[in-house]
């Protein structure tokens, strides 16, 4: 191991905290003993982030061997997860759907917080007391016309477009309480929404119900929690994307920035870097690209 690799592996000795996020689209293949692309290689490619947030891991609560493999896959990291256990709304693939996993360096401490209402495994909070941060790993709902069964009401309650908006509203309520407690927020993941025309190619979906969901996200959720889109703040005119349509023909680009890091406004002056790795090789089996932000730690 080189000196620079040793420094990177040891944590935030340089005074920075790197938080990376990637919709991995199935974690299981990376946990195999003969995996061509292991989690260790992912960590190396992302320059050894202090916190790694993965979405769409597709592990089930009953996958004991895979869960054990995930927890031991990255020595020196704690593993926090929320997995799908909604047998009514997410039973396809035998329930192997959705799910989020966060790895954080043991040296940072960190405690997990889950929400009982999150049956689909879409959010896990990692509290880092040494940095006074609450890091949310989010896999937001992709709105569709498929009916949604409400466990609270015990009946069908609209479609998944409506569920998507309710999910965001509920997150806002939960995180407003965290913000009120004095914690600074870093909210990363796959939000399944593009914020502006600059974030899509060739076009932004402006029809309903996408327009209303986007307006509520931009005009209520983000300002309501006093958040800043870190990448767009640092790169106001740059076109980079995190999702790429596999079905696009030939070299035609069909892409969108739907994965991003939102940070408390008071934290934004400490964001020294925010970027996306668009290279095809960085996506592996996924149709999403990884992203990261670097935070300057308090002296």
N, C-alpha and C positions, 0 to 999 in steps of 0.2 A: 504494500500500500504506500502511495506517495504521501509526502507531507501535506499537500493540499487536500487529498482525500481524507487523511486523518483528521484535519481541521474540520472538514465538512461533516464527517460522521460524528464529531464530538458535540455538535449542537451550535448554539448561537454565541460562540466565543468572539465573533467579530462584531457583536452588538446588533445583529439582525435576526429576525424571525421569518423564515420562509414558510408560507402556507400554500400548498398546492391542492388542486382539485381536478378530478377527471371522472367522467361517466365512462366506466370501464366496460360496461355491457357484458357482464358475466365474469365473476372473479374465479370461479372454480378451475378453469384451465391453467391459471397462474399458480395454483396451489399444488399441482401435481409435482411429484418428485423429479420428473423428467421434463418439466415445463420449458418450452423454447423461450418464453418471455416471462420471467418470474417477477414477483414483486420487488425482489432485490434489484433487478435490472431497471424496473420502473423508478425506484428511489434514486438509483445512480443517474439515470437520464434526467431526472428533475433536480439534480445537484443536491441530493440529500435534504429534502425539506424537513423542517421541524414538525410540521403537521401535514398529513396527507389525507385528503377527504375523497372517498370513492363512492360513486353512485351506481345504481342498477347492478348490484353485485349478484343478485339472483340466488342467494343462499336462503334455505328454509330453516326455521327454528329447529326442525328435527334432523338437520344435516350435521350430526354431532362431529363426525370426522372432519368435514370441511371447516366447520367453525373452529375446531381445535387447531387445524392447520393454519387458518387465518390468524389466530391469536399468537401463534409461534413463528409466523412467517418472517417477521422483522424484529430480530433481537434488539433490545434497547428501546423499543416502542411499546406503548400501551395500545390496546385495541378496544374501541368502543363501537357498538353496532346496534342498529334497529332493523329488524327483518320483517318481511311480510307474513302476517298470520290472519289475513282476511280471507276466509274460505268462501265468502259470498261474492265479493267483487273481484277477487284476484286468484281464481282457482286454476287458470290455464297454466300449462307447463307443469302440472302437478303442484301448483303453488310456488314454483320457482320463478318469482317475478320481483321487481323493485329491490328494495333494500339498500341501506347505506352503511359504510364502515369508515371510521376515522382512526388513523394511527397517529399518536402524538408521542414525542420523546419522553421517556420516563423521567429525565432530569427536569422536565417542566411540571411534573406533578400531573394534575388533571383528573377531574371527576366527570362521570357521564350523567346526563339527564335525558330521560325519555318522556314521551307524552302518551298517556294511556289511550287517548283517542286516535293515535296514529297507528291504525291497524295495518296499513300497507307498507310500513317500514320506510318512511319518507324523510325522517329528520332525526338527527341525534345531536345533542349539545355537548360540547366538551368545555368545561370550565378550567381555565389556566390561571390559578391564583397568582403565580409569580409575575404574570404579565397583566393581571386584572382584566382578562378577556373572557368573553363567552363566544366560542366558535361554533357556528351552526353549519352542519353538513346537510344540504337540502337536495332532495330529488322531487321537484314539484310535479304536480299532476299535469299530464298531457290531456287537454280537453278533447273529448270526442262526443258523439251523439249516443254512445252506449248508455243505457239506463244505470243509475247508481242506487244501490240499496243502502238506506240509512239505518245503521244499527241503533242509533239513539231513538229514532222514530218508529222503528220496526216495520218499515214499509219502503217502497220505491220513492225516491225523492229527486225527481229531475234526472238530468244526464250528467256526464262527467265534465262537461263544460261548466255547469253550475257548481259541481263539486270542486273543480279547480279554483273557482273564485272563493268559495267558502274556506278552502284549505289555506289560501293566502290570507284571508281575513283572520283566521284563527291563529296563524303564525304571528300576525301583527299584534294580536292581543297578548300572546305569550311573551313576545319579545319586548313589548312596551313595558311589561313588568320587570324584565331583566334590566332594561335601560334605566328604569326608575330606581333600581337598587344600586345604581352607580357603575354597573359593568359597561365596558365598551364592547361593541358588537363587531364581529367579522362573520358575515353570512355568505357562504360559498356553495356552489353546486350547479346543478342543471335546473334552471328555472322554467324551461319549456315556454319561453316567451322571448321575442325579439323586441327591443325597446324602441328603435327608430329605423328609418329607411337605411341609415348608414350601417345597420347591423345585419342586413340581409342582401342576398343576391340570387336571382335577378330582381325580386320584388318583395315588398312587405305585404303580408296578408292584411288587408284593410276591411274585409267583410266581417259581418257579425257571425259568431259572438267573439271573434278574436279582438276586434277593435275595443269592445267594452272591457275585456280582461286586461288588455294592454293599458288602457286609460286608467283603470283602477290601480294597476301596479305602479305606473309612472306618477300618477297624480295624488294617490292616497297612501299606498304602502311605503314607498321610498321616502317622501317628505314627512309622512306621519311618524316614522322612526328616525328621522333626521340622518338619512344614509347618503352615501356617495358611491357611485359606480367607479371603482378605482381605475380600471383600465381606461374608461372613457374620459375620466378626469385628467389622466396623464397623457392620453393620446386622443385628443378631441376630434381629429379628422381622419384617423387611420382605419382602414378597412381590414379587419381580421375576423376570422370566423372559428366557431368551436364545433359546429355540426355540419357534416357533409353528406349529401344525399348519395347513397350508394347506387341508386338507380339512374342517376344522371348519365346521359348517353355521351360516349366519347370523352372529349375534354371539356364538355360544357360544365360550368360551375353552377352548382345549386347548393347554397350554403347559408348559414345564419350564425350569429353570435347569440346563443341561448344560455350559455354557461358564463357566469361572472361572479365577481367578488364585490359585495356591498359592505362598506365599513362605516362605522360611526363618523360623523363629520369631524368630531374632535380628534379622531385617530388619523384622518387623512394626511395631515402634515408629516406623519411618520412613515407614510407609504413611499418608499424610495424606488420601487419598481413594480410594474404590473404587466404581465405579458402572456401570450398564447403561443404554444408550439404547434404551428399549422402543418408541419412536415408530415407527409403520409406515413413515414416510418414511425413517428411518435404515436400514431393512433392505434397501432397493433390491430387487433380484431374489431375494435370499436369504430363507430362512425362519429365519435366525438374526439376532440383534441384536448389535451391537458392545458391548464392555465395555472398561474401562480402570482402571488404578491409577496413582496419583501417589506417587512416593518422594521424600522429602527427602534431598538429597545430603549427604554428609559435608562439614563446613566445613574 
